Amino acid sequence: MKNRVLALSAACALGALTLTACGSSGSDGGGGTDADGKVTLKLVAADYGDKESNSSKAYWNSLATAFTAANPGIKVDVQVVNWNDIDKQVRTMIQSGNVPDVLQTGGYADKVADDLLYKAEDVLSSGTRANFLDSFTEAGKVKGVQYGIPFVSSARAFFYNRTLFQQAGIPQPPTTWEEVRKDAELLKAKAPGATPYALPLGPEEAQGESMIWELGNGGGPTAKDGTYAINSQADIDTFTWLRANLVDPGLTYANPATTDRKTAFADFAAGKAGMLNGHPSLIQMAKDGKVDYGVAPIPGKSGPLKSTLGVADWTMAFKKNGHRDQIRKFLDFVYTKDNTLTFDETYNLMPVTQDTLREMTSSGKHKDLEPFFALLPNASFYPLGDTSWDAVSAEMKKSIGGAVSSDPAKVLGELQKKAQNAVADK
């Protein structure tokens, strides 16, 4: 999730799902076989901590030690890298031939395009594969074959300020776009000084906010066959509605295209925004700001979204060093319930496996996350399996926000052309 949320901070730690992080340790070499015949697996992982004391290297070092104790013939060399540097460092490793055996980071499809990865079925037992939530398994596939192995996740829900809602005489959160508009009008009239609806379509994560609204109208960045449909009529109608009903009447920011999510979240956490779409990291931010908040399903055009936006970070296994059997043992160990639960609870992240989800929903320790747990099994994802998505997403971040201040058909049409060019170039 790099925003990045999964992102999931009390700034950085929860923002992961944003998924954001900080810190580095380890060496740069690939895995190999020692003189004593022991195989060393090279693990490179993103850091979900925001300081040395909660760096992810403590988790991975402990897990590696426990794994080697149970599998004396396999050692694990751990390297943990901050989110800002991990993609660049991995590219350098690959170019220099120091390819890791296992990588945990934000995306996988570009490695599939270069034929670097094992299929998930080659490095995971059938039991481990069956334990993943179906929606995440599907999101890990390229052309019907799973290469991406989900690691942690997030989902989006609707946040509202109960105090401001009471002040405006709004008894319950909206469930449709029309109710959002009416509630925003009440907030503008009776809670002056607050932004009624915080609409962030700036470059930080415009592709996320736009997809949430598009889903509410039966649209999205792709059609059912997986091809890009950025300028579909459903998407054009979505941005036309936003402009006419929220932007032009002054019920949101004056210029959503230059407003990032971090601004919207900060405003909500300061009690200065009535409602917005958010992920679990906003929970702690709202608590820190002493905001009396509520969480509800995201309103769609005619009712709450049945499938909200899901975000995931991924694990993948590289073929170069030929350690398939050892990787399989290691990954099966990584994805045991105790290990996934420890990581998810350490960083307040969302699970991707069925047994950990059951544990977190039944333990009574994660009441704040329950609305998000309910959304995970049916989450919708970006077209992560399309190797052109990174380029298309970057273009959307830069310009899709302009669709609420100018002609939506023109803005989305230009993005569709760029998406088609990206597909042709991949």
C-alpha positions in Angstrom: 0.0 0.0 0.0 3.6 2.7 -0.6 2.0 5.9 0.3 2.1 5.6 1.0 -0.8 4.0 4.0 -0.4 0.4 4.1 0.0 2.2 5.6 -1.3 1.9 8.4 1.5 5.6 11.3 0.7 6.4 14.0 2.5 8.2 11.2 4.9 5.9 9.5 4.0 2.6 11.1 0.4 2.8 10.4 1.0 4.7 7.3 2.5 1.7 5.9 -0.8 0.9 4.2 0.1 3.7 3.0 2.5 1.5 3.6 5.4 3.6 4.2 8.6 3.1 6.3 12.1 4.0 7.4 15.5 2.2 8.0 18.1 -0.3 6.6 20.3 -3.1 7.6 22.2 -6.0 6.1 24.4 -6.8 3.1 24.1 -6.6 -0.6 25.1 -10.0 -1.8 22.7 -12.7 -3.1 22.1 -16.1 -1.5 24.4 -19.0 -1.9 25.8 -22.3 -0.6 28.4 -22.3 2.2 31.5 -24.6 2.3 29.6 -26.7 4.9 26.8 -27.3 2.4 24.3 -25.0 4.1 22.2 -22.9 1.8 21.9 -19.2 2.6 18.8 -17.4 1.4 18.9 -13.7 0.8 15.9 -11.9 2.1 15.3 -8.2 1.2 12.3 -6.6 3.0 10.7 -3.2 3.4 10.9 -1.5 6.8 7.5 -0.7 8.3 8.9 1.0 11.4 9.4 4.7 11.8 12.4 4.6 14.1 15.2 2.2 15.0 13.4 0.8 18.0 10.5 -0.6 15.9 12.4 -1.4 12.7 11.1 -4.5 10.8 14.7 -5.9 11.0 13.9 -7.0 14.6 11.0 -9.1 13.3 12.8 -10.6 10.4 16.0 -11.4 12.4 14.0 -13.2 15.0 12.0 -15.1 12.4 15.2 -16.0 10.5 16.8 -17.3 13.7 13.7 -19.4 14.6 13.6 -20.8 11.0 17.2 -21.8 11.0 16.8 -23.5 14.4 14.0 -25.6 12.8 15.9 -26.1 9.5 19.6 -26.3 10.3 20.7 -26.6 6.7 19.2 -23.2 5.7 20.4 -19.8 6.9 18.6 -16.5 6.1 20.6 -13.3 5.4 18.2 -10.5 6.3 18.4 -7.0 4.7 15.7 -4.4 5.6 15.5 -1.3 3.5 13.4 1.9 4.0 10.5 2.4 1.6 12.2 5.4 -0.2 15.2 3.3 -1.2 14.0 -0.3 -1.6 12.9 -0.2 -5.2 16.2 1.5 -6.3 18.3 -0.8 -4.3 16.6 -3.9 -5.7 17.0 -2.6 -9.2 20.7 -2.3 -8.5 20.9 -5.8 -7.1 19.2 -7.3 -10.1 21.4 -5.3 -12.6 24.6 -6.4 -10.8 23.5 -10.0 -10.5 23.1 -10.0 -6.7 19.5 -11.1 -6.9 17.7 -11.8 -3.6 15.9 -15.1 -3.1 12.9 -13.5 -1.5 11.8 -9.9 -1.7 9.0 -8.2 0.3 8.0 -4.8 -1.1 5.2 -2.9 -2.7 4.8 -4.5 -6.2 5.7 -7.5 -8.3 4.4 -7.3 -11.8 7.5 -5.6 -13.3 9.6 -8.6 -12.1 7.2 -11.0 -13.8 7.6 -9.1 -17.1 11.3 -9.7 -16.9 10.8 -13.4 -16.1 12.6 -13.3 -12.8 10.1 -14.9 -10.5 8.9 -18.3 -9.5 5.2 -19.0 -9.7 3.6 -19.0 -6.3 2.7 -22.7 -6.7 6.4 -23.5 -7.0 7.4 -21.9 -3.7 4.3 -22.4 -1.5 2.6 -25.5 -0.2 -1.0 -26.1 -1.2 -2.1 -25.4 2.4 -0.3 -22.1 2.5 -1.8 -21.0 -0.8 -5.3 -22.1 0.3 -5.0 -19.9 3.4 -4.9 -16.6 1.5 -8.0 -14.6 1.1 -9.3 -15.1 -2.4 -9.3 -11.5 -3.4 -5.6 -11.2 -2.6 -4.8 -14.4 -4.5 -6.5 -12.9 -7.6 -4.7 -9.6 -7.2 -1.4 -11.5 -7.3 -1.9 -13.0 -10.7 -0.5 -12.0 -14.1 -2.4 -13.5 -17.0 -4.1 -16.0 -14.7 -0.9 -17.2 -13.0 -0.1 -16.2 -9.4 3.4 -14.7 -8.9 2.7 -12.1 -6.2 2.3 -13.4 -2.7 0.3 -11.0 -0.5 2.0 -10.0 2.7 0.0 -7.2 4.4 -3.1 -5.3 3.3 -5.5 -2.4 3.9 -9.0 -1.4 2.8 -10.7 2.0 2.6 -13.8 3.0 4.5 -15.8 6.2 5.1 -14.8 8.4 8.1 -17.0 11.1 9.6 -16.7 13.6 12.5 -19.5 12.8 14.9 -19.2 16.2 16.6 -19.6 18.1 13.4 -22.4 15.9 12.2 -24.3 16.5 15.5 -23.6 20.3 15.1 -25.1 20.1 11.7 -28.1 18.0 12.7 -27.0 15.0 10.7 -28.2 11.8 12.5 -26.2 9.2 10.6 -23.5 8.8 8.0 -24.6 9.1 4.3 -25.0 5.9 2.2 -25.5 7.5 -1.2 -23.8 10.3 -3.2 -27.0 12.4 -2.9 -26.8 12.1 0.9 -23.2 13.1 0.8 -24.1 16.2 -1.1 -27.0 17.1 1.3 -24.9 16.4 4.4 -22.0 18.5 3.0 -24.5 21.4 2.5 -25.6 21.1 6.1 -22.0 21.0 7.3 -21.1 24.1 5.3 -24.1 26.0 6.8 -23.8 24.9 10.4 -20.2 24.0 10.9 -18.4 27.0 9.3 -14.6 26.8 9.1 -14.6 23.0 8.4 -14.3 21.4 5.0 -17.5 19.5 4.5 -16.0 16.7 2.4 -12.3 16.3 2.1 -11.6 15.3 -1.5 -7.8 14.7 -2.2 -7.1 14.3 -5.9 -3.5 15.6 -5.7 -0.5 13.7 -6.9 0.1 11.8 -3.6 -2.6 9.2 -4.3 -5.1 10.6 -6.8 -5.5 7.1 -8.4 -6.8 5.8 -5.1 -9.4 8.4 -4.4 -10.6 8.5 -8.0 -11.0 4.7 -8.1 -13.1 4.7 -4.9 -15.5 7.2 -6.5 -15.5 5.3 -9.8 -16.4 2.0 -8.0 -19.4 3.8 -6.6 -20.8 4.3 -10.1 -19.9 0.8 -11.5 -16.7 2.1 -13.1 -13.0 1.9 -12.4 -9.7 2.2 -14.3 -10.2 -1.1 -16.2 -13.1 -2.9 -17.9 -14.2 -6.4 -17.0 -11.8 -7.9 -19.5 -8.9 -6.1 -17.8 -8.3 -3.5 -20.5 -8.0 0.1 -19.5 -11.3 2.0 -19.5 -10.3 5.3 -17.9 -12.6 7.3 -20.1 -15.6 5.0 -19.8 -19.0 6.7 -19.5 -19.3 5.6 -15.9 -16.0 7.3 -15.0 -16.8 10.5 -17.0 -20.2 10.6 -15.2 -18.5 10.2 -11.8 -16.2 13.2 -12.3 -19.0 15.2 -13.8 -21.0 14.6 -10.6 -18.1 15.5 -8.3 -17.6 18.8 -10.1 -21.3 19.7 -10.1 -22.2 18.6 -6.6 -19.1 19.0 -4.5 -16.5 21.2 -6.2 -18.5 24.0 -7.9 -20.8 24.5 -4.8 -17.7 24.9 -2.5 -18.4 21.8 -0.5 -14.8 20.5 -0.7 -11.3 22.0 -1.3 -11.1 24.9 -3.7 -8.7 22.8 -5.9 -8.8 19.1 -5.2 -6.2 18.5 -7.9 -3.5 20.1 -5.7 -4.7 18.6 -2.4 -2.9 15.5 -1.2 -4.3 12.8 1.1 -1.9 13.8 3.9 -3.6 17.2 3.9 -7.1 15.7 4.1 -6.0 13.3 6.8 -4.4 16.1 8.8 -7.5 18.2 8.5 -9.7 15.4 9.7 -7.4 14.6 12.6 -7.5 18.3 13.6 -11.3 18.3 13.5 -11.4 20.5 10.4 -13.1 18.1 8.0 -16.5 16.6 8.2 -16.0 13.4 6.1 -13.6 11.6 3.8 -12.5 8.2 2.6 -9.7 6.8 4.7 -7.6 3.8 5.7 -6.8 2.4 9.2 -3.9 4.7 9.8 -6.4 7.5 10.2 -7.8 5.8 13.3 -4.7 6.6 15.4 -4.4 10.1 13.9 -8.0 10.9 14.9 -7.5 9.5 18.4 -4.3 11.6 18.8 -6.3 14.6 17.7 -9.1 13.7 20.1 -11.7 13.6 17.3 -14.9 11.8 18.0 -15.0 9.9 14.7 -17.2 7.2 13.1 -16.4 4.6 10.4 -19.0 3.4 7.9 -19.2 1.8 4.4 -18.2 4.2 1.6 -21.3 5.7 -0.1 -21.9 4.9 -3.7 -24.2 6.5 -6.2 -27.2 4.5 -5.2 -26.0 2.8 -2.0 -22.9 1.7 0.0 -20.0 0.2 -2.0 -20.2 -3.6 -2.0 -16.5 -3.8 -2.9 -14.2 -1.0 -1.6 -10.6 -0.3 -2.6 -8.0 -2.7 -1.3 -4.3 -2.2 -1.1 -1.6 -4.8 -0.6 2.1 -5.2 -0.3 3.8 -8.3 -1.6 6.3 -11.1 -1.3 8.0 -12.7 -4.3 10.6 -15.4 -4.9 13.4 -15.1 -7.5 14.5 -18.0 -9.7 18.2 -16.9 -10.3 19.8 -18.7 -7.4 17.9 -21.9 -7.9 16.8 -22.3 -4.2 13.2 -23.2 -4.9 12.9 -26.0 -2.2 14.6 -23.9 0.5 12.4 -20.9 -0.4 9.4 -23.1 -0.2 10.3 -24.1 3.4 11.0 -20.6 4.4 7.8 -19.1 3.0 5.6 -21.8 4.5 7.3 -20.8 7.8 6.8 -17.1 7.2 3.1 -17.5 6.6 2.2 -19.5 9.7 -0.4 -17.9 11.8 1.8 -16.9 14.7 4.3 -15.2 12.4 1.8 -13.3 10.3 -0.2 -12.3 13.4 3.0 -11.0 15.1 3.8 -8.7 12.2 0.3 -7.5 11.6 -0.2 -6.6 15.3 3.2 -5.0 15.6 2.3 -2.5 12.9 -1.5 -2.5 13.2 -1.7 -3.8 9.6 -4.4 -5.9 8.1 -4.1 -9.6 7.4 -4.1 -11.4 4.1 -4.6 -14.9 5.4 -7.8 -16.5 6.6 -6.5 -17.9 9.9 -4.9 -14.6 11.0 -8.1 -12.7 10.0 -10.1 -15.1 12.1 -7.8 -14.6 15.0 -7.8 -10.8 14.8 -11.5 -10.6 14.4 -12.3 -12.9 17.4 -9.6 -11.8 19.9 -11.4 -8.6 20.9 -8.2 -6.7 20.7 -8.9 -5.0 17.4 -12.3 -3.4 17.7 -11.3 -0.3 15.8 -10.3 -2.4 12.8 -13.5 -4.4 12.6 -15.1 -2.3 9.9 -12.0 -2.9 7.7 -11.9 -6.6 8.5 -15.4 -6.9 7.0 -14.3 -5.2 3.8 -11.2 -7.3 3.1 -12.6 -10.4 1.5 -14.4 -8.5 -1.2 -11.9 -5.7 -1.8 -11.2 -4.4 -5.3 -7.6 -3.7 -6.4 -5.7 -1.7 -8.9 -4.7 -3.7 -12.0 -1.6 -4.8 -10.2 -1.0 -7.7 -12.6 -0.7 -5.4 -15.6 3.0 -4.6 -16.1 2.0 -1.1 -17.5 0.1 -0.1 -14.3 3.0 1.7 -12.6 3.4 4.0 -15.6 -0.4 4.5 -15.9 -0.8 5.2 -12.2 2.0 7.8 -12.4 0.1 9.6 -15.2 -3.2 9.4 -13.2 -1.5 11.0 -10.1 -0.4 13.9 -12.2 -3.6 14.8 -14.0 -6.8 13.0 -13.1 -7.6 15.6 -10.5 -8.1 18.1 -13.3 -11.3 16.2 -14.2 -13.2 18.0 -11.5 -12.2 21.5 -12.7 -12.4 21.1 -16.5 -14.0 18.8 -19.0 -13.9 15.2 -17.5 -14.2 13.6 -21.0 -11.1 15.4 -22.2 -9.0 14.8 -19.2 -9.9 11.1 -18.9 -9.6 10.7 -22.7 -6.0 11.9 -22.6 -5.3 9.5 -19.8 -6.8 6.7 -21.7 -4.5 7.4 -24.7 -1.5 7.4 -22.4 -2.6 4.1 -20.9 -2.9 2.5 -24.3 0.5 3.8 -25.2 1.9 2.3 -22.0 0.4 -1.1 -22.9 1.9 -0.9 -26.4 5.3 -0.1 -25.0 5.5 -2.7 -22.3 
